[in-house]
Amino acid sequence: MAHKNWEFSYAGISLPPPTRDGIGFQLQPIGHYDRSADGDMLIDIVAMKKKLTVKWGRLNGEQVRLILSTLENNREGVLIYYDASLGRINSIQAYYGAGAQTTYSLYDDDLKKQAYSSLTANFIWV
């Protein structure tokens, strides 16, 4: 059973909660970088991109299909997740970043019993 602090949904669709250590936050400055003739670094920051990397583990085939179809059909949406830096549930307008990596280590002849070792996706603030 998922802990209430790990509520997770995207584009209005409830998804399985990420693993307990499955949400990573990254700030990426977007800008122009150059060096002067004297070798001094010249930095012109245009924007700051914020990205969440989300990792799920031990999902069955149905859960993986739900996550992948949600990402495929909703390029942008409201992301609701537990934000450790705020200590509460947070919601942001985000878009799904390129690439969802899925790996599996266990499987059964019954597709509903497939157990995947991980699924990772990126969400970027709009």
Sequence and secondary structure as in RCSB ss.txt:
>XXXX:A:sequence
MAHKNWEFSYAGISLPPPTRDGIGFQLQPIGHYDRSADGDMLIDIVAMKKKLTVKWGRLNGEQVRLILSTLENNR
EGVLIYYDASLGRINSIQAYYGAGAQTTYSLYDDDLKKQAYSSLTANFIWV
>XXXX:A:secstr
   GGG  EETTEE     TT EEEEEEEEEEEEE TT  EEEEEEEEEEEEEEEE SEEHHHHHHHHHHHHH S
EEEEEEEETTTTEEEEEEEEE S  EEEEEE  SSGGG EEEEEEEEEEE 
